[in-house]
Amino acid sequence: MRKTYLIPLEIIGIALGVIWLLPFYLMLVNSLKSKREIFEDTLKPPGSVTFDNYVQAFKELDFLRTFGNSLLILVISVALIIIFSSMAAYALSRVKSRTSTVIFFLFVAAMLIPFQSVMIPLITIFGKVEMLNRMGIIFMYLGFGASLSIFLYHGALNSIPKSLDEAATIDGANKFQIFWYIIFPMLKPITVTVGILNTIWIWNDYLLPSLVINQKGMETIPLKMFFFFGEYTKQWHLALAGLTLAIIPVIIAYFFAQKSIIKGVSEGAVK
């Protein structure tokens, strides 16, 4: 028999779940409607299901090229964030000194700096050295994603005993071999967490690509989505269909890795 005091909590949980799922319902349902049906009633299911919106959105977004641009930037950015953040966190966790402590807290403090406060100086600097488009945005993602990633890796590394390093050193391994072949494989849960969190952020980011990418044919999916919103018209039926296509890869990746994400967050933030 369930305890009575749990019933209000269950009701609140169900209500919050419905509220969280409502945007997904609106996106999916309205992506299957015509433009006229959307303006008539956004909550009502479509009268007749049609996938014409998806076909048209796929063509107008030049989806394969745009998807390739987003995927290229995403894969390189996330790979660099994982490699450099894990190495930096390893160095900060193993070298205990006042300097390493200050550096670590600077990375933590950097998480509190909003992007809007640095975007104009950042774009001005990169504009002078002409490092825009893909290389520039990958470098920026590495900088902005490093703080949280180092914080998570640092917490996980504190739970790995230094005796492993000492034993490997006695066996003749150097620092790089110790990290790459012994420590890094033990960080798999937190690596998955860092990868997924940065994947969701980078894949859905609109502001930074809109400031950095200035060549036609190199747009990411969020940037290309703006194509459906003109000065005099807004093609919501196509925009919602394109948005559904865009989030499918991230949702699939999250569901495959959700157990590792939860485990990694708990290891990185608690231990």
N, C-alpha and C positions, 0 to 999 in steps of 0.2 A: 504493500500500500504506500503510495507516495505521500510525503509529508506535505501538510497543507501550506506551509510557508513557501514552498517551492513553486506553487502554482502561479503567483504573481510574477516571479522571475521568468517562468516559462512563457507567460503571455508577453512580457516585455521583450524576451528574446525573439519570439515569433514576429512581433511587430517590427523590431529592428531589422530582422531578416527580410521582411516584405519591403521595407523602405529601401534597404540596400539593393534588392533585386529589381525594384521598380524601374530605374534607368535602363537596365538591360532589357526588360520587357518592352519598354517604349521604343528602344532602338530597334529591336528585332521585329516587333509588330509593325511599326511604321515603315521599316525598310521593305516590307512586302506590299505596301499600299501605293496607290497612285497619289500624285500631288494633291489632287482634289480631295481624296479621302482623308488625308492627313489634316487638312484644314477644317474638315467637317467634324471630326472627332478623333483626337489623338489616342484615347484610351481604348477605343473600340477595336476588336480584332478585325482584320481585313475581310471585306465581303467576298473577294475572290483572290486567292493567293497567286501571286505572279512573281517570277524571278527576272523579269525584264529589267528591273532597276539594277540588279546585280550585273547583268550583262552590259548594260550601258555604262554603269559606273566603272566596271573593269576596263572598258575601252577608253573612256574619257580620262581616267587616271593614268593611262599607260601603265597599268598595274605591274606588269612583269618588270619593267625597267625601274619603276619607282620602288617596288619591293626589293629589287636587287641593290639599289642605292642605300635603302634603309638597312638591309641585312649586312652589307659590307661595312658600313659605319658602325653598326651594332657589334658585329663579331670582333672587329679589330679593337674597338674601344673597350669592350668588356674583357677581352683577353689581356690587354695592357693594364687595365685596372686590377685584375686578379693577380697578375705577375708582380707588378711593382708594389702594390699595396701589401701583398703577403710578405714580400722581401723586406719592405720597410718595417712592417709590424714585427717581423722576426728579429731584425736588428734592434729595434726599440725595446722588445721584451727581454732579450738576452743580455744587452749591455745596460746594466743598472747604474745610472749616474744622474746627476742633477740635469745635465744637458739633455739626455734622452727623455727624462721626465718632462722637461719644458717643451721639447719638440712634440712629444705625444699630446700634451695639453693644447698646444697650438693647433694641431690637426683636429682635435675635438672642438676647440673654439671656432674653427673655420666652418663647422657644420651650421653655425648660427648666423653666418653671413648670408643675407639674401642675394640671389643672383642679380636682381634689379639694381642693386647698389654698385655693382662692379661691371655691368654689361657695357656701358658707354666707354669707360677707359679701356676695357679689354678689346673692344672692337676697334677703337682708335689705334691702339698699339699694333694689333694684327693687321690693320689696314695699311700701316706704314711699311711693314715688312712683307706685305703681299702674301701672307700665309692663310689665305681664306679657303673656302670650300672644304673638301674632305679632310685634308691634312690638318687644317686649322681646327675644325670642329672635333676631330678625334683627340687632338692635343688638349682642347678645352674640356672635353668629357673626362679625360684622365685626371685633370686637375680638380674638377668639381666632384668627381666620384671617389677620389682617394680618401677623403677625410672619414666618411662613414665606413668605408671598406677597411681602412687601417684600424679603426676603433673596434670593429667586429673581429678582425683577425687577432688583434692584440689580446682581447679577452679570451679567445680560444687558446692562444699560445701560452697564456699564463697557467693553463691547466696541464700542459705537457711538461713533464719533469726535465730538468737540464741534464740529468744523468744520461739520457739518451745521446745528447750531444757529446758528453765526455766519453762515453763508451765508443762512439763512432770515431772520435778524435784519436783514441788509443789504437783503434784498428787502422788508422792511416788516412781517414777521410778528411778532406778539406771543408771549409765552411760552406761552399756552394754545394758540394756533394751531400753534406749533412742535411742541408735545407731541402734540396730537390728530391733526394731519394728516401729520406727518413721522415722529416717533419711535414713537408707539403702533402704527401699522401694521407697523413693523419688529419689533415684539415679539410677533407672532402665535404663534410656537412656544411661548414661555414663557407667553403668555396661555392657550393651550389647556392647558398643563400645570397652571397655577394653577387653572383652571376644573375640570379633571377631579379633581385631588387634593382640592379643597374639596367637589366634588360627592359623591365617595365618602364623605368624612367626614360631611358634613351629612345626606346621605340615610340613612346607617346609624346616626346618633347617637340614642341612647336616653336617656342620663343627663340632658342639659340639657333636652330637652322634658319629661321627667318632673318636673323641678323647676319649670319655668316655665309650661307650658300647663296651665291648671286649668279650662277650660270644655269642656263636652261638645260634641262635633261639630267640635272644632278639633284633634283628635289627629293626629299624624303616623303613618306606617305602623309604625315601630318601637314607638311608644307603644301603638298599637292592637293590635299583636301580643301584648301581654301579656294580652289578653282570653282567649287560649287556655290560660293557666296559672292555674288556680284553686287554692283552698286544699286541695281534696280530689281534684282530678283534673287531669291534664295531657293535652291533646288534641294529641299530637305529630303525628298524621297531618294535621290541619288547620294546625297551626303551620308545618310544613315546606312545605306547599302554599302558604301565604301568604308564607312567606319566599322561595320560588322566584319568585312573582309580583313580589315587592318588588325583587329584585336584577336582574331582566331588563333594566329600563331602563338601569341603571348599566353592566352588561356590554356592552350594545349601544353605548352612548356610548364606552366605553373602547376597544372594538375599532375603532371608526371613527377614533379620535384617538390610537392608541397610538404611531404614528410621530412625531407632533408632541410627545407627552409625553416620549419618550426624548430627542428633540432639544432640547426645552426645558429638561429637567433638566440635561443636559450643558452648555448655554449658561449657565444660571443658577448652577450650582455650580462650574464649572471655569474659565470665562473670567474 
